[in-house]
Amino acid sequence: MDVTPRISSDSKVIQAYKGGKFKVSGEDFSGGVMVFPTDVKPWSAAENINQLTEEDFAPILAAKDDFEVLLIGTGADFAFLDPKLKAFLQKNGITPELMNTGAACRTFNVLLSEGRKVCAAMLPA
């Protein structure tokens, strides 16, 4: 029995991350990124989760109809989101799942393979 997940050829798969860079479906990005199932955009957010502001989440809020799960990669280490920012996102209908960036990359790919509508907003690791 073949248990290989089927991922659409137009889907964006996170292949690697290191040294502040990401490789998504063969394309290289420096700094933060937002990865959706069929699109990747640079995320010009702060480089540290403690410096994030509501404005940093504007492009994510603008795309909130395009995903059902928001993963936030917090960098090399896990960190909590400021409670005010978490409340701001929840008020706008988004409950973020926070994890270190490596875990966010892996989780994105797993959810993508399950056909989920997911967004990974990731700070460099």
Buried (B, 14 or more C-beta within 10 A) or exposed (E): EEEEEEBEEEBBBBBEBEEBBBBBBEEEBEBBBBBBBEEBBEBEBBEEBEEBEEEBBEBBEEBBEBBEBBBBBBBEEEBEBBEEBBEBBEEEEBEBBBBBBBBBBEBBBEBBBEEEEBBBBBBBB
